[in-house]
Amino acid sequence: NNKGVDIVVNPQKEKKLTNMRSSTKDMSIQLVPSRKFNLEFALVFIDDDELVEITPLNIRLRKMQLKEVDRTRTSRKIRSYNE
């Protein structure tokens, strides 16, 4: 995204609809396919809170802390330590 912060998204959860007119509008949304990384590009692309996971078949980017709550706690600890 263009804001420079991570957005928490779970593509397996369905969006809760509060207005019936919205139900047909959201059906046309499709997710963009994932990028194919090579190792060099993945190492350049990662942030301080991410890891490059390498398996025999795939190269993946993932967060060090998988849960949003854990990431928030870790960032608070780092901020309080730096102050």
mmCIF file of the N, C-alpha and C atoms, coordinates in Angstrom:
data_MODEL
# 
_entry.id   MODEL 
# 
loop_
_atom_site.group_PDB 
_atom_site.id 
_atom_site.type_symbol 
_atom_site.label_atom_id 
_atom_site.label_alt_id 
_atom_site.label_comp_id 
_atom_site.label_asym_id 
_atom_site.label_entity_id 
_atom_site.label_seq_id 
_atom_site.pdbx_PDB_ins_code 
_atom_site.Cartn_x 
_atom_site.Cartn_y 
_atom_site.Cartn_z 
_atom_site.occupancy 
_atom_site.B_iso_or_equiv 
_atom_site.pdbx_formal_charge 
_atom_site.auth_seq_id 
_atom_site.auth_comp_id 
_atom_site.auth_asym_id 
_atom_site.auth_atom_id 
_atom_site.pdbx_PDB_model_num 
ATOM 1   N N  . ASN A 1 1  ? 0.830   -1.185  0.000  1.00 0.00 ? 1  ASN A N  1 
ATOM 2   C CA . ASN A 1 1  ? 0.000   0.000   0.000  1.00 0.00 ? 1  ASN A CA 1 
ATOM 3   C C  . ASN A 1 1  ? 0.872   1.246   0.000  1.00 0.00 ? 1  ASN A C  1 
ATOM 4   N N  . ASN A 1 2  ? 0.285   2.390   -0.170 1.00 0.00 ? 2  ASN A N  1 
ATOM 5   C CA . ASN A 1 2  ? 1.064   3.614   -0.304 1.00 0.00 ? 2  ASN A CA 1 
ATOM 6   C C  . ASN A 1 2  ? 1.233   4.373   1.003  1.00 0.00 ? 2  ASN A C  1 
ATOM 7   N N  . LYS A 1 3  ? 0.752   3.866   2.119  1.00 0.00 ? 3  LYS A N  1 
ATOM 8   C CA . LYS A 1 3  ? 0.839   4.570   3.392  1.00 0.00 ? 3  LYS A CA 1 
ATOM 9   C C  . LYS A 1 3  ? 2.093   4.226   4.179  1.00 0.00 ? 3  LYS A C  1 
ATOM 10  N N  . GLY A 1 4  ? 2.804   3.185   3.838  1.00 0.00 ? 4  GLY A N  1 
ATOM 11  C CA . GLY A 1 4  ? 4.028   2.836   4.532  1.00 0.00 ? 4  GLY A CA 1 
ATOM 12  C C  . GLY A 1 4  ? 3.826   2.038   5.804  1.00 0.00 ? 4  GLY A C  1 
ATOM 13  N N  . VAL A 1 5  ? 2.616   1.638   6.124  1.00 0.00 ? 5  VAL A N  1 
ATOM 14  C CA . VAL A 1 5  ? 2.353   0.795   7.285  1.00 0.00 ? 5  VAL A CA 1 
ATOM 15  C C  . VAL A 1 5  ? 1.667   -0.481  6.810  1.00 0.00 ? 5  VAL A C  1 
ATOM 16  N N  . ASP A 1 6  ? 1.793   -1.529  7.594  1.00 0.00 ? 6  ASP A N  1 
ATOM 17  C CA . ASP A 1 6  ? 1.190   -2.803  7.222  1.00 0.00 ? 6  ASP A CA 1 
ATOM 18  C C  . ASP A 1 6  ? -0.300  -2.797  7.543  1.00 0.00 ? 6  ASP A C  1 
ATOM 19  N N  . ILE A 1 7  ? -1.079  -3.418  6.690  1.00 0.00 ? 7  ILE A N  1 
ATOM 20  C CA . ILE A 1 7  ? -2.508  -3.572  6.886  1.00 0.00 ? 7  ILE A CA 1 
ATOM 21  C C  . ILE A 1 7  ? -2.770  -5.032  7.209  1.00 0.00 ? 7  ILE A C  1 
ATOM 22  N N  . VAL A 1 8  ? -3.512  -5.267  8.296  1.00 0.00 ? 8  VAL A N  1 
ATOM 23  C CA . VAL A 1 8  ? -3.834  -6.636  8.689  1.00 0.00 ? 8  VAL A CA 1 
ATOM 24  C C  . VAL A 1 8  ? -5.007  -7.102  7.843  1.00 0.00 ? 8  VAL A C  1 
ATOM 25  N N  . VAL A 1 9  ? -4.788  -8.181  7.071  1.00 0.00 ? 9  VAL A N  1 
ATOM 26  C CA . VAL A 1 9  ? -5.805  -8.697  6.157  1.00 0.00 ? 9  VAL A CA 1 
ATOM 27  C C  . VAL A 1 9  ? -5.845  -10.211 6.281  1.00 0.00 ? 9  VAL A C  1 
ATOM 28  N N  . ASN A 1 10 ? -7.049  -10.749 6.337  1.00 0.00 ? 10 ASN A N  1 
ATOM 29  C CA . ASN A 1 10 ? -7.238  -12.193 6.313  1.00 0.00 ? 10 ASN A CA 1 
ATOM 30  C C  . ASN A 1 10 ? -8.161  -12.514 5.146  1.00 0.00 ? 10 ASN A C  1 
ATOM 31  N N  . PRO A 1 11 ? -7.632  -12.995 4.021  1.00 0.00 ? 11 PRO A N  1 
ATOM 32  C CA . PRO A 1 11 ? -8.477  -13.236 2.848  1.00 0.00 ? 11 PRO A CA 1 
ATOM 33  C C  . PRO A 1 11 ? -9.457  -14.393 3.026  1.00 0.00 ? 11 PRO A C  1 
ATOM 34  N N  . GLN A 1 12 ? -9.350  -15.153 4.092  1.00 0.00 ? 12 GLN A N  1 
ATOM 35  C CA . GLN A 1 12 ? -10.271 -16.273 4.284  1.00 0.00 ? 12 GLN A CA 1 
ATOM 36  C C  . GLN A 1 12 ? -11.539 -15.854 5.011  1.00 0.00 ? 12 GLN A C  1 
ATOM 37  N N  . LYS A 1 13 ? -11.540 -14.669 5.646  1.00 0.00 ? 13 LYS A N  1 
ATOM 38  C CA . LYS A 1 13 ? -12.734 -14.195 6.331  1.00 0.00 ? 13 LYS A CA 1 
ATOM 39  C C  . LYS A 1 13 ? -13.599 -13.399 5.373  1.00 0.00 ? 13 LYS A C  1 
ATOM 40  N N  . GLU A 1 14 ? -14.883 -13.681 5.413  1.00 0.00 ? 14 GLU A N  1 
ATOM 41  C CA . GLU A 1 14 ? -15.818 -12.967 4.548  1.00 0.00 ? 14 GLU A CA 1 
ATOM 42  C C  . GLU A 1 14 ? -16.126 -11.599 5.149  1.00 0.00 ? 14 GLU A C  1 
ATOM 43  N N  . LYS A 1 15 ? -16.272 -10.613 4.296  1.00 0.00 ? 15 LYS A N  1 
ATOM 44  C CA . LYS A 1 15 ? -16.593 -9.264  4.742  1.00 0.00 ? 15 LYS A CA 1 
ATOM 45  C C  . LYS A 1 15 ? -18.030 -9.240  5.247  1.00 0.00 ? 15 LYS A C  1 
ATOM 46  N N  . LYS A 1 16 ? -18.247 -8.609  6.419  1.00 0.00 ? 16 LYS A N  1 
ATOM 47  C CA . LYS A 1 16 ? -19.593 -8.493  6.963  1.00 0.00 ? 16 LYS A CA 1 
ATOM 48  C C  . LYS A 1 16 ? -20.320 -7.378  6.227  1.00 0.00 ? 16 LYS A C  1 
ATOM 49  N N  . LEU A 1 17 ? -21.474 -7.709  5.701  1.00 0.00 ? 17 LEU A N  1 
ATOM 50  C CA . LEU A 1 17 ? -22.240 -6.740  4.922  1.00 0.00 ? 17 LEU A CA 1 
ATOM 51  C C  . LEU A 1 17 ? -23.327 -6.124  5.793  1.00 0.00 ? 17 LEU A C  1 
ATOM 52  N N  . THR A 1 18 ? -23.388 -4.801  5.797  1.00 0.00 ? 18 THR A N  1 
ATOM 53  C CA . THR A 1 18 ? -24.415 -4.115  6.566  1.00 0.00 ? 18 THR A CA 1 
ATOM 54  C C  . THR A 1 18 ? -25.490 -3.529  5.664  1.00 0.00 ? 18 THR A C  1 
ATOM 55  N N  . ASN A 1 19 ? -25.234 -3.479  4.391  1.00 0.00 ? 19 ASN A N  1 
ATOM 56  C CA . ASN A 1 19 ? -26.189 -2.922  3.453  1.00 0.00 ? 19 ASN A CA 1 
ATOM 57  C C  . ASN A 1 19 ? -26.369 -3.925  2.303  1.00 0.00 ? 19 ASN A C  1 
ATOM 58  N N  . MET A 1 20 ? -27.582 -4.248  1.961  1.00 0.00 ? 20 MET A N  1 
ATOM 59  C CA . MET A 1 20 ? -27.827 -5.263  0.937  1.00 0.00 ? 20 MET A CA 1 
ATOM 60  C C  . MET A 1 20 ? -27.318 -4.841  -0.440 1.00 0.00 ? 20 MET A C  1 
ATOM 61  N N  . ARG A 1 21 ? -27.285 -3.550  -0.721 1.00 0.00 ? 21 ARG A N  1 
ATOM 62  C CA . ARG A 1 21 ? -26.788 -3.106  -2.019 1.00 0.00 ? 21 ARG A CA 1 
ATOM 63  C C  . ARG A 1 21 ? -25.293 -3.368  -2.168 1.00 0.00 ? 21 ARG A C  1 
ATOM 64  N N  . SER A 1 22 ? -24.600 -3.497  -1.075 1.00 0.00 ? 22 SER A N  1 
ATOM 65  C CA . SER A 1 22 ? -23.157 -3.712  -1.118 1.00 0.00 ? 22 SER A CA 1 
ATOM 66  C C  . SER A 1 22 ? -22.789 -5.141  -1.521 1.00 0.00 ? 22 SER A C  1 
ATOM 67  N N  . SER A 1 23 ? -23.698 -6.088  -1.368 1.00 0.00 ? 23 SER A N  1 
ATOM 68  C CA . SER A 1 23 ? -23.346 -7.492  -1.574 1.00 0.00 ? 23 SER A CA 1 
ATOM 69  C C  . SER A 1 23 ? -22.929 -7.794  -3.009 1.00 0.00 ? 23 SER A C  1 
ATOM 70  N N  . THR A 1 24 ? -23.562 -7.215  -3.997 1.00 0.00 ? 24 THR A N  1 
ATOM 71  C CA . THR A 1 24 ? -23.176 -7.497  -5.381 1.00 0.00 ? 24 THR A CA 1 
ATOM 72  C C  . THR A 1 24 ? -21.958 -6.693  -5.801 1.00 0.00 ? 24 THR A C  1 
ATOM 73  N N  . LYS A 1 25 ? -21.742 -5.565  -5.196 1.00 0.00 ? 25 LYS A N  1 
ATOM 74  C CA . LYS A 1 25 ? -20.604 -4.720  -5.540 1.00 0.00 ? 25 LYS A CA 1 
ATOM 75  C C  . LYS A 1 25 ? -19.286 -5.402  -5.174 1.00 0.00 ? 25 LYS A C  1 
ATOM 76  N N  . ASP A 1 26 ? -19.225 -6.070  -4.025 1.00 0.00 ? 26 ASP A N  1 
ATOM 77  C CA . ASP A 1 26 ? -17.987 -6.686  -3.551 1.00 0.00 ? 26 ASP A CA 1 
ATOM 78  C C  . ASP A 1 26 ? -17.666 -8.016  -4.209 1.00 0.00 ? 26 ASP A C  1 
ATOM 79  N N  . MET A 1 27 ? -18.576 -8.593  -4.941 1.00 0.00 ? 27 MET A N  1 
ATOM 80  C CA . MET A 1 27 ? -18.318 -9.878  -5.573 1.00 0.00 ? 27 MET A CA 1 
ATOM 81  C C  . MET A 1 27 ? -17.313 -9.783  -6.713 1.00 0.00 ? 27 MET A C  1 
ATOM 82  N N  . SER A 1 28 ? -17.122 -8.614  -7.266 1.00 0.00 ? 28 SER A N  1 
ATOM 83  C CA . SER A 1 28 ? -16.205 -8.463  -8.388 1.00 0.00 ? 28 SER A CA 1 
ATOM 84  C C  . SER A 1 28 ? -14.753 -8.265  -7.955 1.00 0.00 ? 28 SER A C  1 
ATOM 85  N N  . ILE A 1 29 ? -14.498 -8.145  -6.659 1.00 0.00 ? 29 ILE A N  1 
ATOM 86  C CA . ILE A 1 29 ? -13.137 -7.938  -6.175 1.00 0.00 ? 29 ILE A CA 1 
ATOM 87  C C  . ILE A 1 29 ? -12.354 -9.247  -6.265 1.00 0.00 ? 29 ILE A C  1 
ATOM 88  N N  . GLN A 1 30 ? -11.172 -9.185  -6.872 1.00 0.00 ? 30 GLN A N  1 
ATOM 89  C CA . GLN A 1 30 ? -10.304 -10.353 -6.957 1.00 0.00 ? 30 GLN A CA 1 
ATOM 90  C C  . GLN A 1 30 ? -8.942  -9.991  -6.401 1.00 0.00 ? 30 GLN A C  1 
ATOM 91  N N  . LEU A 1 31 ? -8.312  -10.927 -5.730 1.00 0.00 ? 31 LEU A N  1 
ATOM 92  C CA . LEU A 1 31 ? -6.988  -10.696 -5.179 1.00 0.00 ? 31 LEU A CA 1 
ATOM 93  C C  . LEU A 1 31 ? -5.934  -10.784 -6.273 1.00 0.00 ? 31 LEU A C  1 
ATOM 94  N N  . VAL A 1 32 ? -4.908  -9.975  -6.119 1.00 0.00 ? 32 VAL A N  1 
ATOM 95  C CA . VAL A 1 32 ? -3.792  -9.992  -7.057 1.00 0.00 ? 32 VAL A CA 1 
ATOM 96  C C  . VAL A 1 32 ? -2.931  -11.215 -6.753 1.00 0.00 ? 32 VAL A C  1 
ATOM 97  N N  . PRO A 1 33 ? -2.501  -11.962 -7.762 1.00 0.00 ? 33 PRO A N  1 
ATOM 98  C CA . PRO A 1 33 ? -1.658  -13.132 -7.500 1.00 0.00 ? 33 PRO A CA 1 
ATOM 99  C C  . PRO A 1 33 ? -0.353  -12.739 -6.813 1.00 0.00 ? 33 PRO A C  1 
ATOM 100 N N  . SER A 1 34 ? 0.170   -13.636 -6.021 1.00 0.00 ? 34 SER A N  1 
ATOM 101 C CA . SER A 1 34 ? 1.401   -13.352 -5.300 1.00 0.00 ? 34 SER A CA 1 
ATOM 102 C C  . SER A 1 34 ? 2.581   -13.207 -6.257 1.00 0.00 ? 34 SER A C  1 
ATOM 103 N N  . ARG A 1 35 ? 3.580   -12.487 -5.804 1.00 0.00 ? 35 ARG A N  1 
ATOM 104 C CA . ARG A 1 35 ? 4.775   -12.275 -6.635 1.00 0.00 ? 35 ARG A CA 1 
ATOM 105 C C  . ARG A 1 35 ? 5.693   -13.485 -6.551 1.00 0.00 ? 35 ARG A C  1 
ATOM 106 N N  . LYS A 1 36 ? 6.371   -13.768 -7.618 1.00 0.00 ? 36 LYS A N  1 
ATOM 107 C CA . LYS A 1 36 ? 7.389   -14.806 -7.615 1.00 0.00 ? 36 LYS A CA 1 
ATOM 108 C C  . LYS A 1 36 ? 8.725   -14.140 -7.280 1.00 0.00 ? 36 LYS A C  1 
ATOM 109 N N  . PHE A 1 37 ? 9.303   -14.523 -6.148 1.00 0.00 ? 37 PHE A N  1 
ATOM 110 C CA . PHE A 1 37 ? 10.544  -13.922 -5.683 1.00 0.00 ? 37 PHE A CA 1 
ATOM 111 C C  . PHE A 1 37 ? 11.732  -14.794 -6.041 1.00 0.00 ? 37 PHE A C  1 
ATOM 112 N N  . ASN A 1 38 ? 12.828  -14.150 -6.346 1.00 0.00 ? 38 ASN A N  1 
ATOM 113 C CA . ASN A 1 38 ? 14.094  -14.860 -6.280 1.00 0.00 ? 38 ASN A CA 1 
ATOM 114 C C  . ASN A 1 38 ? 14.742  -14.417 -4.968 1.00 0.00 ? 38 ASN A C  1 
ATOM 115 N N  . LEU A 1 39 ? 15.785  -15.058 -4.549 1.00 0.00 ? 39 LEU A N  1 
ATOM 116 C CA . LEU A 1 39 ? 16.363  -14.810 -3.236 1.00 0.00 ? 39 LEU A CA 1 
ATOM 117 C C  . LEU A 1 39 ? 16.879  -13.384 -3.103 1.00 0.00 ? 39 LEU A C  1 
ATOM 118 N N  . GLU A 1 40 ? 17.530  -12.858 -4.112 1.00 0.00 ? 40 GLU A N  1 
ATOM 119 C CA . GLU A 1 40 ? 18.092  -11.517 -4.042 1.00 0.00 ? 40 GLU A CA 1 
ATOM 120 C C  . GLU A 1 40 ? 16.995  -10.464 -3.892 1.00 0.00 ? 40 GLU A C  1 
ATOM 121 N N  . PHE A 1 41 ? 15.927  -10.595 -4.671 1.00 0.00 ? 41 PHE A N  1 
ATOM 122 C CA . PHE A 1 41 ? 14.834  -9.640  -4.584 1.00 0.00 ? 41 PHE A CA 1 
ATOM 123 C C  . PHE A 1 41 ? 14.139  -9.715  -3.232 1.00 0.00 ? 41 PHE A C  1 
ATOM 124 N N  . ALA A 1 42 ? 13.973  -10.916 -2.684 1.00 0.00 ? 42 ALA A N  1 
ATOM 125 C CA . ALA A 1 42 ? 13.329  -11.082 -1.386 1.00 0.00 ? 42 ALA A CA 1 
ATOM 126 C C  . ALA A 1 42 ? 14.152  -10.429 -0.281 1.00 0.00 ? 42 ALA A C  1 
ATOM 127 N N  . LEU A 1 43 ? 15.463  -10.552 -0.345 1.00 0.00 ? 43 LEU A N  1 
ATOM 128 C CA . LEU A 1 43 ? 16.309  -9.950  0.677  1.00 0.00 ? 43 LEU A CA 1 
ATOM 129 C C  . LEU A 1 43 ? 16.294  -8.425  0.602  1.00 0.00 ? 43 LEU A C  1 
ATOM 130 N N  . VAL A 1 44 ? 16.138  -7.876  -0.577 1.00 0.00 ? 44 VAL A N  1 
ATOM 131 C CA . VAL A 1 44 ? 16.050  -6.421  -0.725 1.00 0.00 ? 44 VAL A CA 1 
ATOM 132 C C  . VAL A 1 44 ? 14.671  -5.926  -0.281 1.00 0.00 ? 44 VAL A C  1 
ATOM 133 N N  . PHE A 1 45 ? 13.648  -6.712  -0.463 1.00 0.00 ? 45 PHE A N  1 
ATOM 134 C CA . PHE A 1 45 ? 12.263  -6.311  -0.259 1.00 0.00 ? 45 PHE A CA 1 
ATOM 135 C C  . PHE A 1 45 ? 11.832  -6.342  1.207  1.00 0.00 ? 45 PHE A C  1 
ATOM 136 N N  . ILE A 1 46 ? 12.499  -7.076  2.101  1.00 0.00 ? 46 ILE A N  1 
ATOM 137 C CA . ILE A 1 46 ? 12.019  -7.276  3.463  1.00 0.00 ? 46 ILE A CA 1 
ATOM 138 C C  . ILE A 1 46 ? 12.204  -6.027  4.323  1.00 0.00 ? 46 ILE A C  1 
ATOM 139 N N  . ASP A 1 47 ? 11.353  -5.906  5.355  1.00 0.00 ? 47 ASP A N  1 
ATOM 140 C CA . ASP A 1 47 ? 11.458  -4.866  6.373  1.00 0.00 ? 47 ASP A CA 1 
ATOM 141 C C  . ASP A 1 47 ? 12.178  -5.442  7.582  1.00 0.00 ? 47 ASP A C  1 
ATOM 142 N N  . ASP A 1 48 ? 12.326  -4.611  8.626  1.00 0.00 ? 48 ASP A N  1 
ATOM 143 C CA . ASP A 1 48 ? 13.016  -5.058  9.830  1.00 0.00 ? 48 ASP A CA 1 
ATOM 144 C C  . ASP A 1 48 ? 12.245  -6.124  10.602 1.00 0.00 ? 48 ASP A C  1 
ATOM 145 N N  . ASP A 1 49 ? 10.926  -6.167  10.433 1.00 0.00 ? 49 ASP A N  1 
ATOM 146 C CA . ASP A 1 49 ? 10.112  -7.123  11.177 1.00 0.00 ? 49 ASP A CA 1 
ATOM 147 C C  . ASP A 1 49 ? 9.702   -8.336  10.348 1.00 0.00 ? 49 ASP A C  1 
ATOM 148 N N  . GLU A 1 50 ? 10.411  -8.605  9.260  1.00 0.00 ? 50 GLU A N  1 
ATOM 149 C CA . GLU A 1 50 ? 10.055  -9.716  8.381  1.00 0.00 ? 50 GLU A CA 1 
ATOM 150 C C  . GLU A 1 50 ? 11.224  -10.687 8.200  1.00 0.00 ? 50 GLU A C  1 
ATOM 151 N N  . LEU A 1 51 ? 10.889  -11.883 7.773  1.00 0.00 ? 51 LEU A N  1 
ATOM 152 C CA . LEU A 1 51 ? 11.869  -12.922 7.493  1.00 0.00 ? 51 LEU A CA 1 
ATOM 153 C C  . LEU A 1 51 ? 11.673  -13.439 6.072  1.00 0.00 ? 51 LEU A C  1 
ATOM 154 N N  . VAL A 1 52 ? 12.736  -14.015 5.516  1.00 0.00 ? 52 VAL A N  1 
ATOM 155 C CA . VAL A 1 52 ? 12.630  -14.717 4.237  1.00 0.00 ? 52 VAL A CA 1 
ATOM 156 C C  . VAL A 1 52 ? 12.666  -16.199 4.562  1.00 0.00 ? 52 VAL A C  1 
ATOM 157 N N  . GLU A 1 53 ? 11.614  -16.892 4.195  1.00 0.00 ? 53 GLU A N  1 
ATOM 158 C CA . GLU A 1 53 ? 11.491  -18.321 4.467  1.00 0.00 ? 53 GLU A CA 1 
ATOM 159 C C  . GLU A 1 53 ? 11.797  -19.069 3.169  1.00 0.00 ? 53 GLU A C  1 
ATOM 160 N N  . ILE A 1 54 ? 12.810  -19.923 3.208  1.00 0.00 ? 54 ILE A N  1 
ATOM 161 C CA . ILE A 1 54 ? 13.241  -20.625 1.996  1.00 0.00 ? 54 ILE A CA 1 
ATOM 162 C C  . ILE A 1 54 ? 12.977  -22.113 2.167  1.00 0.00 ? 54 ILE A C  1 
ATOM 163 N N  . THR A 1 55 ? 12.220  -22.677 1.224  1.00 0.00 ? 55 THR A N  1 
ATOM 164 C CA . THR A 1 55 ? 11.961  -24.110 1.181  1.00 0.00 ? 55 THR A CA 1 
ATOM 165 C C  . THR A 1 55 ? 12.463  -24.622 -0.165 1.00 0.00 ? 55 THR A C  1 
ATOM 166 N N  . PRO A 1 56 ? 12.517  -25.921 -0.365 1.00 0.00 ? 56 PRO A N  1 
ATOM 167 C CA . PRO A 1 56 ? 12.989  -26.421 -1.663 1.00 0.00 ? 56 PRO A CA 1 
ATOM 168 C C  . PRO A 1 56 ? 12.151  -25.944 -2.854 1.00 0.00 ? 56 PRO A C  1 
ATOM 169 N N  . LEU A 1 57 ? 10.864  -25.668 -2.637 1.00 0.00 ? 57 LEU A N  1 
ATOM 170 C CA . LEU A 1 57 ? 10.007  -25.266 -3.748 1.00 0.00 ? 57 LEU A CA 1 
ATOM 171 C C  . LEU A 1 57 ? 9.667   -23.779 -3.768 1.00 0.00 ? 57 LEU A C  1 
ATOM 172 N N  . ASN A 1 58 ? 9.740   -23.082 -2.626 1.00 0.00 ? 58 ASN A N  1 
ATOM 173 C CA . ASN A 1 58 ? 9.253   -21.709 -2.551 1.00 0.00 ? 58 ASN A CA 1 
ATOM 174 C C  . ASN A 1 58 ? 10.201  -20.796 -1.789 1.00 0.00 ? 58 ASN A C  1 
ATOM 175 N N  . ILE A 1 59 ? 10.083  -19.523 -2.064 1.00 0.00 ? 59 ILE A N  1 
ATOM 176 C CA . ILE A 1 59 ? 10.713  -18.467 -1.273 1.00 0.00 ? 59 ILE A CA 1 
ATOM 177 C C  . ILE A 1 59 ? 9.588   -17.557 -0.832 1.00 0.00 ? 59 ILE A C  1 
ATOM 178 N N  . ARG A 1 60 ? 9.406   -17.392 0.503  1.00 0.00 ? 60 ARG A N  1 
ATOM 179 C CA . ARG A 1 60 ? 8.284   -16.630 1.026  1.00 0.00 ? 60 ARG A CA 1 
ATOM 180 C C  . ARG A 1 60 ? 8.779   -15.524 1.953  1.00 0.00 ? 60 ARG A C  1 
ATOM 181 N N  . LEU A 1 61 ? 8.008   -14.445 1.995  1.00 0.00 ? 61 LEU A N  1 
ATOM 182 C CA . LEU A 1 61 ? 8.212   -13.404 2.988  1.00 0.00 ? 61 LEU A CA 1 
ATOM 183 C C  . LEU A 1 61 ? 7.171   -13.613 4.069  1.00 0.00 ? 61 LEU A C  1 
ATOM 184 N N  . ARG A 1 62 ? 7.589   -13.473 5.319  1.00 0.00 ? 62 ARG A N  1 
ATOM 185 C CA . ARG A 1 62 ? 6.617   -13.560 6.402  1.00 0.00 ? 62 ARG A CA 1 
ATOM 186 C C  . ARG A 1 62 ? 7.075   -12.691 7.556  1.00 0.00 ? 62 ARG A C  1 
ATOM 187 N N  . LYS A 1 63 ? 6.163   -12.383 8.438  1.00 0.00 ? 63 LYS A N  1 
ATOM 188 C CA . LYS A 1 63 ? 6.465   -11.579 9.616  1.00 0.00 ? 63 LYS A CA 1 
ATOM 189 C C  . LYS A 1 63 ? 7.179   -12.434 10.658 1.00 0.00 ? 63 LYS A C  1 
ATOM 190 N N  . MET A 1 64 ? 8.052   -11.816 11.461 1.00 0.00 ? 64 MET A N  1 
ATOM 191 C CA . MET A 1 64 ? 8.688   -12.546 12.562 1.00 0.00 ? 64 MET A CA 1 
ATOM 192 C C  . MET A 1 64 ? 7.633   -12.974 13.579 1.00 0.00 ? 64 MET A C  1 
ATOM 193 N N  . GLN A 1 65 ? 6.768   -12.040 13.930 1.00 0.00 ? 65 GLN A N  1 
ATOM 194 C CA . GLN A 1 65 ? 5.654   -12.332 14.830 1.00 0.00 ? 65 GLN A CA 1 
ATOM 195 C C  . GLN A 1 65 ? 4.419   -12.540 13.960 1.00 0.00 ? 65 GLN A C  1 
ATOM 196 N N  . LEU A 1 66 ? 3.833   -13.725 13.986 1.00 0.00 ? 66 LEU A N  1 
ATOM 197 C CA . LEU A 1 66 ? 2.732   -14.021 13.084 1.00 0.00 ? 66 LEU A CA 1 
ATOM 198 C C  . LEU A 1 66 ? 1.413   -13.389 13.516 1.00 0.00 ? 66 LEU A C  1 
ATOM 199 N N  . LYS A 1 67 ? 1.194   -13.222 14.815 1.00 0.00 ? 67 LYS A N  1 
ATOM 200 C CA . LYS A 1 67 ? -0.055  -12.639 15.301 1.00 0.00 ? 67 LYS A CA 1 
ATOM 201 C C  . LYS A 1 67 ? 0.079   -11.128 15.425 1.00 0.00 ? 67 LYS A C  1 
ATOM 202 N N  . GLU A 1 68 ? -0.989  -10.420 15.093 1.00 0.00 ? 68 GLU A N  1 
ATOM 203 C CA . GLU A 1 68 ? -1.001  -8.951  15.171 1.00 0.00 ? 68 GLU A CA 1 
ATOM 204 C C  . GLU A 1 68 ? -0.775  -8.466  16.594 1.00 0.00 ? 68 GLU A C  1 
ATOM 205 N N  . VAL A 1 69 ? -1.326  -9.162  17.574 1.00 0.00 ? 69 VAL A N  1 
ATOM 206 C CA . VAL A 1 69 ? -1.164  -8.771  18.978 1.00 0.00 ? 69 VAL A CA 1 
ATOM 207 C C  . VAL A 1 69 ? 0.305   -8.846  19.381 1.00 0.00 ? 69 VAL A C  1 
ATOM 208 N N  . ASP A 1 70 ? 0.988   -9.889  18.975 1.00 0.00 ? 70 ASP A N  1 
ATOM 209 C CA . ASP A 1 70 ? 2.410   -10.035 19.298 1.00 0.00 ? 70 ASP A CA 1 
ATOM 210 C C  . ASP A 1 70 ? 3.246   -8.957  18.622 1.00 0.00 ? 70 ASP A C  1 
ATOM 211 N N  . ARG A 1 71 ? 2.903   -8.600  17.386 1.00 0.00 ? 71 ARG A N  1 
ATOM 212 C CA . ARG A 1 71 ? 3.642   -7.529  16.695 1.00 0.00 ? 71 ARG A CA 1 
ATOM 213 C C  . ARG A 1 71 ? 3.463   -6.192  17.405 1.00 0.00 ? 71 ARG A C  1 
ATOM 214 N N  . THR A 1 72 ? 2.243   -5.920  17.880 1.00 0.00 ? 72 THR A N  1 
ATOM 215 C CA . THR A 1 72 ? 1.980   -4.672  18.592 1.00 0.00 ? 72 THR A CA 1 
ATOM 216 C C  . THR A 1 72 ? 2.775   -4.626  19.893 1.00 0.00 ? 72 THR A C  1 
ATOM 217 N N  . ARG A 1 73 ? 2.786   -5.718  20.639 1.00 0.00 ? 73 ARG A N  1 
ATOM 218 C CA . ARG A 1 73 ? 3.549   -5.768  21.895 1.00 0.00 ? 73 ARG A CA 1 
ATOM 219 C C  . ARG A 1 73 ? 5.035   -5.559  21.651 1.00 0.00 ? 73 ARG A C  1 
ATOM 220 N N  . THR A 1 74 ? 5.557   -6.204  20.639 1.00 0.00 ? 74 THR A N  1 
ATOM 221 C CA . THR A 1 74 ? 6.978   -6.084  20.329 1.00 0.00 ? 74 THR A CA 1 
ATOM 222 C C  . THR A 1 74 ? 7.330   -4.649  19.938 1.00 0.00 ? 74 THR A C  1 
ATOM 223 N N  . SER A 1 75 ? 6.500   -4.025  19.130 1.00 0.00 ? 75 SER A N  1 
ATOM 224 C CA . SER A 1 75 ? 6.789   -2.642  18.718 1.00 0.00 ? 75 SER A CA 1 
ATOM 225 C C  . SER A 1 75 ? 6.713   -1.691  19.909 1.00 0.00 ? 75 SER A C  1 
ATOM 226 N N  . ARG A 1 76 ? 5.801   -1.927  20.843 1.00 0.00 ? 76 ARG A N  1 
ATOM 227 C CA . ARG A 1 76 ? 5.731   -1.094  22.053 1.00 0.00 ? 76 ARG A CA 1 
ATOM 228 C C  . ARG A 1 76 ? 6.973   -1.270  22.918 1.00 0.00 ? 76 ARG A C  1 
ATOM 229 N N  . LYS A 1 77 ? 7.437   -2.511  23.053 1.00 0.00 ? 77 LYS A N  1 
ATOM 230 C CA . LYS A 1 77 ? 8.646   -2.752  23.841 1.00 0.00 ? 77 LYS A CA 1 
ATOM 231 C C  . LYS A 1 77 ? 9.859   -2.066  23.220 1.00 0.00 ? 77 LYS A C  1 
ATOM 232 N N  . ILE A 1 78 ? 9.963   -2.123  21.908 1.00 0.00 ? 78 ILE A N  1 
ATOM 233 C CA . ILE A 1 78 ? 11.093  -1.480  21.225 1.00 0.00 ? 78 ILE A CA 1 
ATOM 234 C C  . ILE A 1 78 ? 11.023  0.030   21.392 1.00 0.00 ? 78 ILE A C  1 
ATOM 235 N N  . ARG A 1 79 ? 9.817   0.609   21.271 1.00 0.00 ? 79 ARG A N  1 
ATOM 236 C CA . ARG A 1 79 ? 9.673   2.058   21.442 1.00 0.00 ? 79 ARG A CA 1 
ATOM 237 C C  . ARG A 1 79 ? 10.009  2.486   22.864 1.00 0.00 ? 79 ARG A C  1 
ATOM 238 N N  . SER A 1 80 ? 9.564   1.723   23.872 1.00 0.00 ? 80 SER A N  1 
ATOM 239 C CA . SER A 1 80 ? 9.853   2.092   25.258 1.00 0.00 ? 80 SER A CA 1 
ATOM 240 C C  . SER A 1 80 ? 11.337  1.912   25.569 1.00 0.00 ? 80 SER A C  1 
ATOM 241 N N  . TYR A 1 81 ? 11.978  0.946   24.945 1.00 0.00 ? 81 TYR A N  1 
ATOM 242 C CA . TYR A 1 81 ? 13.407  0.729   25.147 1.00 0.00 ? 81 TYR A CA 1 
ATOM 243 C C  . TYR A 1 81 ? 14.228  1.867   24.543 1.00 0.00 ? 81 TYR A C  1 
ATOM 244 N N  . ASN A 1 82 ? 13.787  2.378   23.398 1.00 0.00 ? 82 ASN A N  1 
ATOM 245 C CA . ASN A 1 82 ? 14.510  3.448   22.720 1.00 0.00 ? 82 ASN A CA 1 
ATOM 246 C C  . ASN A 1 82 ? 14.343  4.806   23.392 1.00 0.00 ? 82 ASN A C  1 
ATOM 247 N N  . GLU A 1 83 ? 13.295  4.966   24.207 1.00 0.00 ? 83 GLU A N  1 
ATOM 248 C CA . GLU A 1 83 ? 13.068  6.261   24.868 1.00 0.00 ? 83 GLU A CA 1 
ATOM 249 C C  . GLU A 1 83 ? 13.890  6.446   26.093 1.00 0.00 ? 83 GLU A C  1 
# 
